[in-house]
Structure formats: C-alpha cells, structure tokens
C-alpha cells in the first residue's frame, strides 16, 4: 500500500488549484539628455531582440514621453536585462537608465 501526501495539510506543498503564475515585470528605459537615439535603438535590438521598426517606436516613446517599455519578463530575466543595459551604457559613456516595475 502506497502512502499519499495530503497537500491540504502538508506545509509548503500546493495542490493544482493553488498553482500560481510567476510575477511579471515591465522593463522600462528612461529618457536623459545625453544618450543618443542610435544607442537606445542598439540597446533595444541587442538586449531585447526588437526588430528595427519596434526599436524605433520604443526609442521615440523614450524620447518624447520620458519612458519606453521594452518588454515583460519574470523577475530574474528583467533584473538581468536592466543590469545589461546599465553595463552597456556605462561602457559606452552614456547615463541611460533602465528599471523594472511589477505588472498589475
């Protein structure tokens, strides 16, 4: 006879009805007075794998509205992308900033 684990009374275990989606985060780029539009497009294409037309659209949103959303990711992926943007900007001598914000 096999022993069954009762997920309703076992701490730390979730049954199927309690399975949750991972938290999701928007990655945002912030406008500044020094980073070139070309560099922002380069970041969007290389870090976020955006096609040229979408990278241009996001770059213009950053420039005109102060913020542009690059994508929505799990926490770990969003953190990595923010860190990558900061490292690329620092290496290129730009003050470009990225941030992450929880969705919903």
Phi and psi restraints in degrees (range 20) as a CNS / XPLOR table:
assign (resid 1 and name C) (resid 2 and name N)
       (resid 2 and name CA) (resid 2 and name C) 1.0 -88.5 20.0 2
assign (resid 2 and name N) (resid 2 and name CA)
       (resid 2 and name C) (resid 3 and name N) 1.0 150.8 20.0 2
assign (resid 2 and name C) (resid 3 and name N)
       (resid 3 and name CA) (resid 3 and name C) 1.0 -94.2 20.0 2
assign (resid 3 and name N) (resid 3 and name CA)
       (resid 3 and name C) (resid 4 and name N) 1.0 129.1 20.0 2
assign (resid 3 and name C) (resid 4 and name N)
       (resid 4 and name CA) (resid 4 and name C) 1.0 -96.8 20.0 2
assign (resid 4 and name N) (resid 4 and name CA)
       (resid 4 and name C) (resid 5 and name N) 1.0 142.4 20.0 2
assign (resid 4 and name C) (resid 5 and name N)
       (resid 5 and name CA) (resid 5 and name C) 1.0 -92.3 20.0 2
assign (resid 5 and name N) (resid 5 and name CA)
       (resid 5 and name C) (resid 6 and name N) 1.0 126.0 20.0 2
assign (resid 5 and name C) (resid 6 and name N)
       (resid 6 and name CA) (resid 6 and name C) 1.0 -88.5 20.0 2
assign (resid 6 and name N) (resid 6 and name CA)
       (resid 6 and name C) (resid 7 and name N) 1.0 106.3 20.0 2
assign (resid 6 and name C) (resid 7 and name N)
       (resid 7 and name CA) (resid 7 and name C) 1.0 -69.0 20.0 2
assign (resid 7 and name N) (resid 7 and name CA)
       (resid 7 and name C) (resid 8 and name N) 1.0 -16.1 20.0 2
assign (resid 7 and name C) (resid 8 and name N)
       (resid 8 and name CA) (resid 8 and name C) 1.0 -75.5 20.0 2
assign (resid 8 and name N) (resid 8 and name CA)
       (resid 8 and name C) (resid 9 and name N) 1.0 -24.5 20.0 2
assign (resid 8 and name C) (resid 9 and name N)
       (resid 9 and name CA) (resid 9 and name C) 1.0 -116.3 20.0 2
assign (resid 9 and name N) (resid 9 and name CA)
       (resid 9 and name C) (resid 10 and name N) 1.0 -4.0 20.0 2
assign (resid 9 and name C) (resid 10 and name N)
       (resid 10 and name CA) (resid 10 and name C) 1.0 -93.4 20.0 2
assign (resid 10 and name N) (resid 10 and name CA)
       (resid 10 and name C) (resid 11 and name N) 1.0 116.3 20.0 2
assign (resid 10 and name C) (resid 11 and name N)
       (resid 11 and name CA) (resid 11 and name C) 1.0 -61.7 20.0 2
assign (resid 11 and name N) (resid 11 and name CA)
       (resid 11 and name C) (resid 12 and name N) 1.0 142.5 20.0 2
assign (resid 11 and name C) (resid 12 and name N)
       (resid 12 and name CA) (resid 12 and name C) 1.0 88.2 20.0 2
assign (resid 12 and name N) (resid 12 and name CA)
       (resid 12 and name C) (resid 13 and name N) 1.0 -10.1 20.0 2
assign (resid 12 and name C) (resid 13 and name N)
       (resid 13 and name CA) (resid 13 and name C) 1.0 -106.1 20.0 2
assign (resid 13 and name N) (resid 13 and name CA)
       (resid 13 and name C) (resid 14 and name N) 1.0 140.4 20.0 2
assign (resid 13 and name C) (resid 14 and name N)
       (resid 14 and name CA) (resid 14 and name C) 1.0 -112.0 20.0 2
assign (resid 14 and name N) (resid 14 and name CA)
       (resid 14 and name C) (resid 15 and name N) 1.0 138.9 20.0 2
assign (resid 14 and name C) (resid 15 and name N)
       (resid 15 and name CA) (resid 15 and name C) 1.0 -85.1 20.0 2
assign (resid 15 and name N) (resid 15 and name CA)
       (resid 15 and name C) (resid 16 and name N) 1.0 175.1 20.0 2
assign (resid 15 and name C) (resid 16 and name N)
       (resid 16 and name CA) (resid 16 and name C) 1.0 -57.1 20.0 2
assign (resid 16 and name N) (resid 16 and name CA)
       (resid 16 and name C) (resid 17 and name N) 1.0 -32.1 20.0 2
assign (resid 16 and name C) (resid 17 and name N)
       (resid 17 and name CA) (resid 17 and name C) 1.0 -73.5 20.0 2
assign (resid 17 and name N) (resid 17 and name CA)
       (resid 17 and name C) (resid 18 and name N) 1.0 -14.7 20.0 2
assign (resid 17 and name C) (resid 18 and name N)
       (resid 18 and name CA) (resid 18 and name C) 1.0 -104.5 20.0 2
assign (resid 18 and name N) (resid 18 and name CA)
       (resid 18 and name C) (resid 19 and name N) 1.0 4.8 20.0 2
assign (resid 18 and name C) (resid 19 and name N)
       (resid 19 and name CA) (resid 19 and name C) 1.0 -67.2 20.0 2
assign (resid 19 and name N) (resid 19 and name CA)
       (resid 19 and name C) (resid 20 and name N) 1.0 129.7 20.0 2
assign (resid 19 and name C) (resid 20 and name N)
       (resid 20 and name CA) (resid 20 and name C) 1.0 -115.2 20.0 2
assign (resid 20 and name N) (resid 20 and name CA)
       (resid 20 and name C) (resid 21 and name N) 1.0 149.4 20.0 2
assign (resid 20 and name C) (resid 21 and name N)
       (resid 21 and name CA) (resid 21 and name C) 1.0 -73.1 20.0 2
assign (resid 21 and name N) (resid 21 and name CA)
       (resid 21 and name C) (resid 22 and name N) 1.0 149.2 20.0 2
assign (resid 21 and name C) (resid 22 and name N)
       (resid 22 and name CA) (resid 22 and name C) 1.0 -66.0 20.0 2
assign (resid 22 and name N) (resid 22 and name CA)
       (resid 22 and name C) (resid 23 and name N) 1.0 150.6 20.0 2
assign (resid 22 and name C) (resid 23 and name N)
       (resid 23 and name CA) (resid 23 and name C) 1.0 -62.9 20.0 2
assign (resid 23 and name N) (resid 23 and name CA)
       (resid 23 and name C) (resid 24 and name N) 1.0 144.9 20.0 2
assign (resid 23 and name C) (resid 24 and name N)
       (resid 24 and name CA) (resid 24 and name C) 1.0 -117.2 20.0 2
assign (resid 24 and name N) (resid 24 and name CA)
       (resid 24 and name C) (resid 25 and name N) 1.0 146.5 20.0 2
assign (resid 24 and name C) (resid 25 and name N)
       (resid 25 and name CA) (resid 25 and name C) 1.0 -131.7 20.0 2
assign (resid 25 and name N) (resid 25 and name CA)
       (resid 25 and name C) (resid 26 and name N) 1.0 136.0 20.0 2
assign (resid 25 and name C) (resid 26 and name N)
       (resid 26 and name CA) (resid 26 and name C) 1.0 -81.1 20.0 2
assign (resid 26 and name N) (resid 26 and name CA)
       (resid 26 and name C) (resid 27 and name N) 1.0 139.5 20.0 2
assign (resid 26 and name C) (resid 27 and name N)
       (resid 27 and name CA) (resid 27 and name C) 1.0 -104.0 20.0 2
assign (resid 27 and name N) (resid 27 and name CA)
       (resid 27 and name C) (resid 28 and name N) 1.0 127.2 20.0 2
assign (resid 27 and name C) (resid 28 and name N)
       (resid 28 and name CA) (resid 28 and name C) 1.0 -118.3 20.0 2
assign (resid 28 and name N) (resid 28 and name CA)
       (resid 28 and name C) (resid 29 and name N) 1.0 142.6 20.0 2
assign (resid 28 and name C) (resid 29 and name N)
       (resid 29 and name CA) (resid 29 and name C) 1.0 -103.7 20.0 2
assign (resid 29 and name N) (resid 29 and name CA)
       (resid 29 and name C) (resid 30 and name N) 1.0 142.5 20.0 2
assign (resid 29 and name C) (resid 30 and name N)
       (resid 30 and name CA) (resid 30 and name C) 1.0 -110.3 20.0 2
assign (resid 30 and name N) (resid 30 and name CA)
       (resid 30 and name C) (resid 31 and name N) 1.0 139.9 20.0 2
assign (resid 30 and name C) (resid 31 and name N)
       (resid 31 and name CA) (resid 31 and name C) 1.0 -71.2 20.0 2
assign (resid 31 and name N) (resid 31 and name CA)
       (resid 31 and name C) (resid 32 and name N) 1.0 147.6 20.0 2
assign (resid 31 and name C) (resid 32 and name N)
       (resid 32 and name CA) (resid 32 and name C) 1.0 -145.0 20.0 2
assign (resid 32 and name N) (resid 32 and name CA)
       (resid 32 and name C) (resid 33 and name N) 1.0 174.0 20.0 2
assign (resid 32 and name C) (resid 33 and name N)
       (resid 33 and name CA) (resid 33 and name C) 1.0 -90.2 20.0 2
assign (resid 33 and name N) (resid 33 and name CA)
       (resid 33 and name C) (resid 34 and name N) 1.0 3.2 20.0 2
assign (resid 33 and name C) (resid 34 and name N)
       (resid 34 and name CA) (resid 34 and name C) 1.0 -122.2 20.0 2
assign (resid 34 and name N) (resid 34 and name CA)
       (resid 34 and name C) (resid 35 and name N) 1.0 -35.8 20.0 2
assign (resid 34 and name C) (resid 35 and name N)
       (resid 35 and name CA) (resid 35 and name C) 1.0 -67.9 20.0 2
assign (resid 35 and name N) (resid 35 and name CA)
       (resid 35 and name C) (resid 36 and name N) 1.0 131.0 20.0 2
assign (resid 35 and name C) (resid 36 and name N)
       (resid 36 and name CA) (resid 36 and name C) 1.0 -74.4 20.0 2
assign (resid 36 and name N) (resid 36 and name CA)
       (resid 36 and name C) (resid 37 and name N) 1.0 153.8 20.0 2
assign (resid 36 and name C) (resid 37 and name N)
       (resid 37 and name CA) (resid 37 and name C) 1.0 -63.0 20.0 2
assign (resid 37 and name N) (resid 37 and name CA)
       (resid 37 and name C) (resid 38 and name N) 1.0 -37.8 20.0 2
assign (resid 37 and name C) (resid 38 and name N)
       (resid 38 and name CA) (resid 38 and name C) 1.0 -60.9 20.0 2
assign (resid 38 and name N) (resid 38 and name CA)
       (resid 38 and name C) (resid 39 and name N) 1.0 -39.8 20.0 2
assign (resid 38 and name C) (resid 39 and name N)
       (resid 39 and name CA) (resid 39 and name C) 1.0 -67.2 20.0 2
assign (resid 39 and name N) (resid 39 and name CA)
       (resid 39 and name C) (resid 40 and name N) 1.0 -40.3 20.0 2
assign (resid 39 and name C) (resid 40 and name N)
       (resid 40 and name CA) (resid 40 and name C) 1.0 -60.9 20.0 2
assign (resid 40 and name N) (resid 40 and name CA)
       (resid 40 and name C) (resid 41 and name N) 1.0 -43.5 20.0 2
assign (resid 40 and name C) (resid 41 and name N)
       (resid 41 and name CA) (resid 41 and name C) 1.0 -62.0 20.0 2
assign (resid 41 and name N) (resid 41 and name CA)
       (resid 41 and name C) (resid 42 and name N) 1.0 -42.6 20.0 2
assign (resid 41 and name C) (resid 42 and name N)
       (resid 42 and name CA) (resid 42 and name C) 1.0 -58.1 20.0 2
assign (resid 42 and name N) (resid 42 and name CA)
       (resid 42 and name C) (resid 43 and name N) 1.0 -45.7 20.0 2
assign (resid 42 and name C) (resid 43 and name N)
       (resid 43 and name CA) (resid 43 and name C) 1.0 -61.8 20.0 2
assign (resid 43 and name N) (resid 43 and name CA)
       (resid 43 and name C) (resid 44 and name N) 1.0 -45.7 20.0 2
assign (resid 43 and name C) (resid 44 and name N)
       (resid 44 and name CA) (resid 44 and name C) 1.0 -62.8 20.0 2
assign (resid 44 and name N) (resid 44 and name CA)
       (resid 44 and name C) (resid 45 and name N) 1.0 -36.6 20.0 2
assign (resid 44 and name C) (resid 45 and name N)
       (resid 45 and name CA) (resid 45 and name C) 1.0 -75.5 20.0 2
assign (resid 45 and name N) (resid 45 and name CA)
       (resid 45 and name C) (resid 46 and name N) 1.0 -41.9 20.0 2
assign (resid 45 and name C) (resid 46 and name N)
       (resid 46 and name CA) (resid 46 and name C) 1.0 -85.1 20.0 2
assign (resid 46 and name N) (resid 46 and name CA)
       (resid 46 and name C) (resid 47 and name N) 1.0 -39.7 20.0 2
assign (resid 46 and name C) (resid 47 and name N)
       (resid 47 and name CA) (resid 47 and name C) 1.0 -86.1 20.0 2
assign (resid 47 and name N) (resid 47 and name CA)
       (resid 47 and name C) (resid 48 and name N) 1.0 -38.8 20.0 2
assign (resid 47 and name C) (resid 48 and name N)
       (resid 48 and name CA) (resid 48 and name C) 1.0 -106.6 20.0 2
assign (resid 48 and name N) (resid 48 and name CA)
       (resid 48 and name C) (resid 49 and name N) 1.0 1.4 20.0 2
assign (resid 48 and name C) (resid 49 and name N)
       (resid 49 and name CA) (resid 49 and name C) 1.0 53.1 20.0 2
assign (resid 49 and name N) (resid 49 and name CA)
       (resid 49 and name C) (resid 50 and name N) 1.0 40.3 20.0 2
assign (resid 49 and name C) (resid 50 and name N)
       (resid 50 and name CA) (resid 50 and name C) 1.0 -84.1 20.0 2
assign (resid 50 and name N) (resid 50 and name CA)
       (resid 50 and name C) (resid 51 and name N) 1.0 139.1 20.0 2
assign (resid 50 and name C) (resid 51 and name N)
       (resid 51 and name CA) (resid 51 and name C) 1.0 -67.1 20.0 2
assign (resid 51 and name N) (resid 51 and name CA)
       (resid 51 and name C) (resid 52 and name N) 1.0 160.3 20.0 2
assign (resid 51 and name C) (resid 52 and name N)
       (resid 52 and name CA) (resid 52 and name C) 1.0 -49.7 20.0 2
assign (resid 52 and name N) (resid 52 and name CA)
       (resid 52 and name C) (resid 53 and name N) 1.0 -49.8 20.0 2
assign (resid 52 and name C) (resid 53 and name N)
       (resid 53 and name CA) (resid 53 and name C) 1.0 -64.5 20.0 2
assign (resid 53 and name N) (resid 53 and name CA)
       (resid 53 and name C) (resid 54 and name N) 1.0 -36.9 20.0 2
assign (resid 53 and name C) (resid 54 and name N)
       (resid 54 and name CA) (resid 54 and name C) 1.0 -74.1 20.0 2
assign (resid 54 and name N) (resid 54 and name CA)
       (resid 54 and name C) (resid 55 and name N) 1.0 -37.9 20.0 2
assign (resid 54 and name C) (resid 55 and name N)
       (resid 55 and name CA) (resid 55 and name C) 1.0 -61.1 20.0 2
assign (resid 55 and name N) (resid 55 and name CA)
       (resid 55 and name C) (resid 56 and name N) 1.0 -41.1 20.0 2
assign (resid 55 and name C) (resid 56 and name N)
       (resid 56 and name CA) (resid 56 and name C) 1.0 -64.0 20.0 2
assign (resid 56 and name N) (resid 56 and name CA)
       (resid 56 and name C) (resid 57 and name N) 1.0 -42.2 20.0 2
assign (resid 56 and name C) (resid 57 and name N)
       (resid 57 and name CA) (resid 57 and name C) 1.0 -62.3 20.0 2
assign (resid 57 and name N) (resid 57 and name CA)
       (resid 57 and name C) (resid 58 and name N) 1.0 -45.1 20.0 2
assign (resid 57 and name C) (resid 58 and name N)
       (resid 58 and name CA) (resid 58 and name C) 1.0 -66.9 20.0 2
assign (resid 58 and name N) (resid 58 and name CA)
       (resid 58 and name C) (resid 59 and name N) 1.0 -42.4 20.0 2
assign (resid 58 and name C) (resid 59 and name N)
       (resid 59 and name CA) (resid 59 and name C) 1.0 -59.1 20.0 2
assign (resid 59 and name N) (resid 59 and name CA)
       (resid 59 and name C) (resid 60 and name N) 1.0 -41.7 20.0 2
assign (resid 59 and name C) (resid 60 and name N)
       (resid 60 and name CA) (resid 60 and name C) 1.0 -66.0 20.0 2
assign (resid 60 and name N) (resid 60 and name CA)
       (resid 60 and name C) (resid 61 and name N) 1.0 -36.0 20.0 2
assign (resid 60 and name C) (resid 61 and name N)
       (resid 61 and name CA) (resid 61 and name C) 1.0 -64.0 20.0 2
assign (resid 61 and name N) (resid 61 and name CA)
       (resid 61 and name C) (resid 62 and name N) 1.0 -42.4 20.0 2
assign (resid 61 and name C) (resid 62 and name N)
       (resid 62 and name CA) (resid 62 and name C) 1.0 -59.7 20.0 2
assign (resid 62 and name N) (resid 62 and name CA)
       (resid 62 and name C) (resid 63 and name N) 1.0 -47.8 20.0 2
assign (resid 62 and name C) (resid 63 and name N)
       (resid 63 and name CA) (resid 63 and name C) 1.0 -66.5 20.0 2
assign (resid 63 and name N) (resid 63 and name CA)
       (resid 63 and name C) (resid 64 and name N) 1.0 -43.5 20.0 2
assign (resid 63 and name C) (resid 64 and name N)
       (resid 64 and name CA) (resid 64 and name C) 1.0 -89.9 20.0 2
assign (resid 64 and name N) (resid 64 and name CA)
       (resid 64 and name C) (resid 65 and name N) 1.0 -32.6 20.0 2
assign (resid 64 and name C) (resid 65 and name N)
       (resid 65 and name CA) (resid 65 and name C) 1.0 -109.9 20.0 2
assign (resid 65 and name N) (resid 65 and name CA)
       (resid 65 and name C) (resid 66 and name N) 1.0 -7.9 20.0 2
assign (resid 65 and name C) (resid 66 and name N)
       (resid 66 and name CA) (resid 66 and name C) 1.0 93.5 20.0 2
assign (resid 66 and name N) (resid 66 and name CA)
       (resid 66 and name C) (resid 67 and name N) 1.0 -18.7 20.0 2
assign (resid 66 and name C) (resid 67 and name N)
       (resid 67 and name CA) (resid 67 and name C) 1.0 -144.2 20.0 2
assign (resid 67 and name N) (resid 67 and name CA)
       (resid 67 and name C) (resid 68 and name N) 1.0 149.4 20.0 2
assign (resid 67 and name C) (resid 68 and name N)
       (resid 68 and name CA) (resid 68 and name C) 1.0 -142.5 20.0 2
assign (resid 68 and name N) (resid 68 and name CA)
       (resid 68 and name C) (resid 69 and name N) 1.0 135.0 20.0 2
assign (resid 68 and name C) (resid 69 and name N)
       (resid 69 and name CA) (resid 69 and name C) 1.0 -88.2 20.0 2
assign (resid 69 and name N) (resid 69 and name CA)
       (resid 69 and name C) (resid 70 and name N) 1.0 126.9 20.0 2
assign (resid 69 and name C) (resid 70 and name N)
       (resid 70 and name CA) (resid 70 and name C) 1.0 -93.2 20.0 2
assign (resid 70 and name N) (resid 70 and name CA)
       (resid 70 and name C) (resid 71 and name N) 1.0 -24.4 20.0 2
assign (resid 70 and name C) (resid 71 and name N)
       (resid 71 and name CA) (resid 71 and name C) 1.0 162.2 20.0 2
assign (resid 71 and name N) (resid 71 and name CA)
       (resid 71 and name C) (resid 72 and name N) 1.0 176.2 20.0 2
assign (resid 71 and name C) (resid 72 and name N)
       (resid 72 and name CA) (resid 72 and name C) 1.0 -123.5 20.0 2
assign (resid 72 and name N) (resid 72 and name CA)
       (resid 72 and name C) (resid 73 and name N) 1.0 129.7 20.0 2
assign (resid 72 and name C) (resid 73 and name N)
       (resid 73 and name CA) (resid 73 and name C) 1.0 -142.9 20.0 2
assign (resid 73 and name N) (resid 73 and name CA)
       (resid 73 and name C) (resid 74 and name N) 1.0 168.2 20.0 2
assign (resid 73 and name C) (resid 74 and name N)
       (resid 74 and name CA) (resid 74 and name C) 1.0 -68.1 20.0 2
assign (resid 74 and name N) (resid 74 and name CA)
       (resid 74 and name C) (resid 75 and name N) 1.0 165.6 20.0 2
assign (resid 74 and name C) (resid 75 and name N)
       (resid 75 and name CA) (resid 75 and name C) 1.0 -55.5 20.0 2
assign (resid 75 and name N) (resid 75 and name CA)
       (resid 75 and name C) (resid 76 and name N) 1.0 -47.9 20.0 2
assign (resid 75 and name C) (resid 76 and name N)
       (resid 76 and name CA) (resid 76 and name C) 1.0 -65.3 20.0 2
assign (resid 76 and name N) (resid 76 and name CA)
       (resid 76 and name C) (resid 77 and name N) 1.0 -41.8 20.0 2
assign (resid 76 and name C) (resid 77 and name N)
       (resid 77 and name CA) (resid 77 and name C) 1.0 -67.3 20.0 2
assign (resid 77 and name N) (resid 77 and name CA)
       (resid 77 and name C) (resid 78 and name N) 1.0 -42.8 20.0 2
assign (resid 77 and name C) (resid 78 and name N)
       (resid 78 and name CA) (resid 78 and name C) 1.0 -61.5 20.0 2
assign (resid 78 and name N) (resid 78 and name CA)
       (resid 78 and name C) (resid 79 and name N) 1.0 -44.9 20.0 2
assign (resid 78 and name C) (resid 79 and name N)
       (resid 79 and name CA) (resid 79 and name C) 1.0 -60.0 20.0 2
assign (resid 79 and name N) (resid 79 and name CA)
       (resid 79 and name C) (resid 80 and name N) 1.0 -43.3 20.0 2
assign (resid 79 and name C) (resid 80 and name N)
       (resid 80 and name CA) (resid 80 and name C) 1.0 -63.3 20.0 2
assign (resid 80 and name N) (resid 80 and name CA)
       (resid 80 and name C) (resid 81 and name N) 1.0 -42.4 20.0 2
assign (resid 80 and name C) (resid 81 and name N)
       (resid 81 and name CA) (resid 81 and name C) 1.0 -66.5 20.0 2
assign (resid 81 and name N) (resid 81 and name CA)
       (resid 81 and name C) (resid 82 and name N) 1.0 -41.2 20.0 2
assign (resid 81 and name C) (resid 82 and name N)
       (resid 82 and name CA) (resid 82 and name C) 1.0 -60.8 20.0 2
assign (resid 82 and name N) (resid 82 and name CA)
       (resid 82 and name C) (resid 83 and name N) 1.0 -46.7 20.0 2
assign (resid 82 and name C) (resid 83 and name N)
       (resid 83 and name CA) (resid 83 and name C) 1.0 -62.5 20.0 2
assign (resid 83 and name N) (resid 83 and name CA)
       (resid 83 and name C) (resid 84 and name N) 1.0 -39.1 20.0 2
assign (resid 83 and name C) (resid 84 and name N)
       (resid 84 and name CA) (resid 84 and name C) 1.0 -65.1 20.0 2
assign (resid 84 and name N) (resid 84 and name CA)
       (resid 84 and name C) (resid 85 and name N) 1.0 -43.1 20.0 2
assign (resid 84 and name C) (resid 85 and name N)
       (resid 85 and name CA) (resid 85 and name C) 1.0 -59.3 20.0 2
assign (resid 85 and name N) (resid 85 and name CA)
       (resid 85 and name C) (resid 86 and name N) 1.0 -46.6 20.0 2
assign (resid 85 and name C) (resid 86 and name N)
       (resid 86 and name CA) (resid 86 and name C) 1.0 -63.4 20.0 2
assign (resid 86 and name N) (resid 86 and name CA)
       (resid 86 and name C) (resid 87 and name N) 1.0 -40.9 20.0 2
assign (resid 86 and name C) (resid 87 and name N)
       (resid 87 and name CA) (resid 87 and name C) 1.0 -65.7 20.0 2
assign (resid 87 and name N) (resid 87 and name CA)
       (resid 87 and name C) (resid 88 and name N) 1.0 -43.5 20.0 2
assign (resid 87 and name C) (resid 88 and name N)
       (resid 88 and name CA) (resid 88 and name C) 1.0 -63.5 20.0 2
assign (resid 88 and name N) (resid 88 and name CA)
       (resid 88 and name C) (resid 89 and name N) 1.0 -43.9 20.0 2
assign (resid 88 and name C) (resid 89 and name N)
       (resid 89 and name CA) (resid 89 and name C) 1.0 -64.5 20.0 2
assign (resid 89 and name N) (resid 89 and name CA)
       (resid 89 and name C) (resid 90 and name N) 1.0 -44.2 20.0 2
assign (resid 89 and name C) (resid 90 and name N)
       (resid 90 and name CA) (resid 90 and name C) 1.0 -61.8 20.0 2
assign (resid 90 and name N) (resid 90 and name CA)
       (resid 90 and name C) (resid 91 and name N) 1.0 -45.2 20.0 2
assign (resid 90 and name C) (resid 91 and name N)
       (resid 91 and name CA) (resid 91 and name C) 1.0 -62.0 20.0 2
assign (resid 91 and name N) (resid 91 and name CA)
       (resid 91 and name C) (resid 92 and name N) 1.0 -32.5 20.0 2
assign (resid 91 and name C) (resid 92 and name N)
       (resid 92 and name CA) (resid 92 and name C) 1.0 -90.1 20.0 2
assign (resid 92 and name N) (resid 92 and name CA)
       (resid 92 and name C) (resid 93 and name N) 1.0 -4.2 20.0 2
assign (resid 92 and name C) (resid 93 and name N)
       (resid 93 and name CA) (resid 93 and name C) 1.0 81.3 20.0 2
assign (resid 93 and name N) (resid 93 and name CA)
       (resid 93 and name C) (resid 94 and name N) 1.0 24.7 20.0 2
assign (resid 93 and name C) (resid 94 and name N)
       (resid 94 and name CA) (resid 94 and name C) 1.0 -111.0 20.0 2
assign (resid 94 and name N) (resid 94 and name CA)
       (resid 94 and name C) (resid 95 and name N) 1.0 151.0 20.0 2
assign (resid 94 and name C) (resid 95 and name N)
       (resid 95 and name CA) (resid 95 and name C) 1.0 -91.5 20.0 2
assign (resid 95 and name N) (resid 95 and name CA)
       (resid 95 and name C) (resid 96 and name N) 1.0 20.1 20.0 2
assign (resid 95 and name C) (resid 96 and name N)
       (resid 96 and name CA) (resid 96 and name C) 1.0 -54.1 20.0 2
assign (resid 96 and name N) (resid 96 and name CA)
       (resid 96 and name C) (resid 97 and name N) 1.0 132.4 20.0 2
assign (resid 96 and name C) (resid 97 and name N)
       (resid 97 and name CA) (resid 97 and name C) 1.0 -118.5 20.0 2
assign (resid 97 and name N) (resid 97 and name CA)
       (resid 97 and name C) (resid 98 and name N) 1.0 145.3 20.0 2
assign (resid 97 and name C) (resid 98 and name N)
       (resid 98 and name CA) (resid 98 and name C) 1.0 -127.1 20.0 2
assign (resid 98 and name N) (resid 98 and name CA)
       (resid 98 and name C) (resid 99 and name N) 1.0 154.8 20.0 2
assign (resid 98 and name C) (resid 99 and name N)
       (resid 99 and name CA) (resid 99 and name C) 1.0 -145.8 20.0 2
assign (resid 99 and name N) (resid 99 and name CA)
       (resid 99 and name C) (resid 100 and name N) 1.0 168.1 20.0 2
assign (resid 99 and name C) (resid 100 and name N)
       (resid 100 and name CA) (resid 100 and name C) 1.0 -126.1 20.0 2
assign (resid 100 and name N) (resid 100 and name CA)
       (resid 100 and name C) (resid 101 and name N) 1.0 145.5 20.0 2
assign (resid 100 and name C) (resid 101 and name N)
       (resid 101 and name CA) (resid 101 and name C) 1.0 -139.8 20.0 2
assign (resid 101 and name N) (resid 101 and name CA)
       (resid 101 and name C) (resid 102 and name N) 1.0 131.0 20.0 2
assign (resid 101 and name C) (resid 102 and name N)
       (resid 102 and name CA) (resid 102 and name C) 1.0 -64.2 20.0 2
assign (resid 102 and name N) (resid 102 and name CA)
       (resid 102 and name C) (resid 103 and name N) 1.0 139.1 20.0 2
assign (resid 102 and name C) (resid 103 and name N)
       (resid 103 and name CA) (resid 103 and name C) 1.0 -81.6 20.0 2
assign (resid 103 and name N) (resid 103 and name CA)
       (resid 103 and name C) (resid 104 and name N) 1.0 136.7 20.0 2
